[in-house]
Amino acid sequence: MSLLFALAAAPLGFMLASLILGRRAPHLIWIAAPVMLALAVLVALGASAGATGGPLGGWDAPLGIVLEADGLAAALILASAVTAAITGLFALARFGPAGRETTRRYTFWPLFYGLWAALNAVFISRDLFNLYVALELLSLCAVALAAFGSRKAAMHYLMVALAGSLAYLLGVVLIFASVGTLDIGLIAQRAGDARTPVLIGAALMSAGLLAKTALFPLHGWLPPAHGAAPPVVSALLSALVVKASFFILLRIWFEALPALAGPDMAQAFGVLGAGAVLYGSVLALRQQGLKALIAYSTVAQLGYLFFVFPLAGAGGAVTPWAAGAWGAMGFQLSAHMLAKAGLFLAAGIIIHALGSGTIRDMAGAGRALPVTVLAFGLCAISLMGLPPSGGFMAKYLMLIAALESGAWPYAAVIIAGGLLAAAYLFRPIARFMSGTDTPALQARVHWALPLAPLALGLCALTLGVLSAGPYELMVTGLPQAGEAGLDEVEPGP
Amino acid sequence: MEALTDRSVLYALTGAGLIALGFYGFIVRRALIHRLIAFNVIGSGIFLLFGGAAYFGGGVDPVPQALIITGIVVALALTAFAAALGVRLAQDGDEDDDSDDDAEGGP
């Protein structure tokens, strides 16, 4: 219990400390990274035995707030802690203590820790309003960080975030007005009594969350905001922030309202996801800039996540493939976190060293920056879904679930998405390897920098090689509906 | 008429009216300041709806009132941040005034 509290409180403490420390704030990451990783490992160990947690301050729901980490939450806390820790260490290069003092060097660190705290709070909250506050803190930090790149894109992002949070809040109010509680467990018991208002509320919340997750066709804000930001920020936004709102969608439809989620709704999510995979991949294929390509790839990879709704959900009967689809979604979430952050960091090094962001100008980068390009390749392997990576586990499990459940259109989209991912990622990789001469570097790259994306890429691969442990963790404490199919679960007494 | 004399219904209807008004403004207006005001009008409508939901026959449920205060703080923070971002956008445009200094150190 106190462990979960520390998971959200510790980064908030680091946030305040980094404000006080000022110029020495960057050094804090050397303490924060091990502390947060240790906390995440402890939570994962605790959750592997079953969901851990309890009411905050001894006040039970409905008056108090319950914090709980189930298997999936613990796995995501660990994956995001690894991603954030490595990205934070990498950020020392740009926002570190060396060099001239600028506003951004000062503001980056509090925003970084605030983002981390909000993310952990989303993963462990089991109260709709608590989730709202965590999501708002996350959006606020994310938009402020996105403004490091393009203020115009950040403003667009902010408007989407504002509209999304209003829709979410209105949904929360409607659900509270009809069932009189905000605790996810209690809503699951009471939702059957007031179907229509609860459904309207849930639809509003979902619409807001879909906009924040940037699901096709609400993805318009994402590529400019993620593509223009500094690489460290892009890595945080693309790898971590968009996952939080998706996670809340899971909580709503699989845990709070499993009985209300019909097959039509699940199919609608699945179709939008398929649209995201195809549309995002095709647009990624057409990008000239390396970071824009990676940003569009995020749009595509987020689409896979939504296949969990039709595959683990609306089967009607108890489905043996639901757990597989659930695990696939967990792998996709964590593997994409690691691989996408690594890809952005590697791209950042390449762009910084070569002085150009266009793929065409990057010929021979493989000879000038071998370790960085190796890291880029490792992360790309996971994103394409080639074995033995975490991305492969995600797509393999998802493909099996799709074929077993007879949803062959999803299987076709998964295969097509994999091929398209290979196509758009081979474009820059082929460019890095082309030519015969070594390009002159515009800027010196510290030897330790490429180790960050390399470590992330290796983690993404390890996730696939040692997949049994993570899989067990992700399906422990699986919401009953995930195992049984959304329609099967009757509202409790 | 009896429904209108019930206070919670009155609150709910007023809240819904405010939300509709704000939503119209948020969609139709392009200027940032208009959209921010629209955002706050919608927010007020939602809070009124929430407050109305707290009101039942025997008395007032304190939970929504506590949540409304939190919600107002969140809305205030978002409004302030959006206004600050809008001012910077209007002053400097979309230029990165200090990104060159940042980039000296590393990617």
Contacts between the chains, C-beta under 8 A, distances in Angstrom:
chain1	res1	chain2	res2	distance
A	62	B	63	7.5
A	63	B	63	7.1
A	93	B	105	5.8
A	93	B	106	2.8
A	93	B	107	6.3
A	94	B	102	5.7
A	94	B	103	7.1
A	94	B	105	5.2
A	94	B	106	4.8
A	94	B	107	6.4
A	95	B	102	7.2
A	95	B	105	7.7
A	96	B	105	6.1
A	96	B	106	7.6
A	98	B	105	5.8
A	99	B	101	7.3
A	99	B	104	5.5
A	99	B	105	4.4
A	100	B	101	5.3
A	100	B	104	7.3
A	102	B	98	5.0
A	102	B	101	5.0
A	102	B	102	6.0
A	103	B	98	6.5
A	104	B	98	6.3
A	104	B	99	7.9
A	104	B	102	5.4
A	105	B	102	7.1
A	129	B	67	5.2
A	129	B	70	7.4
A	132	B	71	7.9
A	132	B	74	7.7
A	133	B	70	6.3
A	133	B	74	6.4
A	136	B	74	4.9
A	136	B	77	7.8
A	136	B	78	6.8
A	140	B	77	6.6
A	140	B	78	6.7
A	140	B	81	6.1
A	143	B	81	7.3
A	143	B	85	7.5
A	144	B	81	7.1
A	147	B	85	6.1
A	147	B	88	7.7
A	148	B	99	7.6
A	149	B	96	7.6
A	150	B	94	5.7
A	151	B	85	6.5
A	151	B	88	6.1
A	151	B	89	4.7
A	151	B	92	7.6
A	151	B	93	8.0
A	151	B	94	5.4
A	152	B	89	6.7
A	152	B	94	4.5
A	154	B	85	6.4
A	155	B	32	7.3
A	155	B	82	7.9
A	155	B	85	6.0
A	155	B	86	7.0
A	155	B	89	5.9
A	158	B	81	7.7
A	158	B	82	5.7
A	158	B	85	6.5
A	159	B	35	6.7
A	162	B	35	7.9
A	162	B	39	5.3
A	162	B	78	6.4
A	162	B	82	7.1
A	163	B	26	6.8
A	165	B	78	7.5
A	166	B	39	6.9
A	166	B	42	5.2
A	166	B	43	6.8
A	166	B	46	6.9
A	169	B	43	7.7
A	169	B	46	5.4
A	169	B	71	6.6
A	170	B	19	6.9
A	170	B	46	5.3
A	170	B	49	7.6
A	173	B	46	5.7
A	173	B	49	5.3
A	173	B	50	4.6
A	173	B	53	6.4
A	176	B	50	7.2
A	176	B	53	5.9
A	176	B	64	6.7
A	177	B	49	7.4
A	177	B	50	7.9
A	177	B	52	7.9
A	177	B	53	3.7
A	180	B	61	7.8
A	182	B	63	7.9
A	182	B	67	7.9
A	230	B	99	7.6
A	230	B	102	7.1
A	230	B	107	7.7
A	231	B	107	5.3
A	232	B	107	7.8
A	345	B	107	7.6
A	348	B	107	3.6
A	349	B	107	5.1
A	351	B	107	6.8
A	352	B	103	6.9
A	352	B	106	6.6
A	352	B	107	3.6
A	353	B	107	7.8
A	445	B	106	7.6
A	445	B	107	7.9
A	446	B	106	6.6
A	449	B	106	6.5
A	449	B	107	7.1
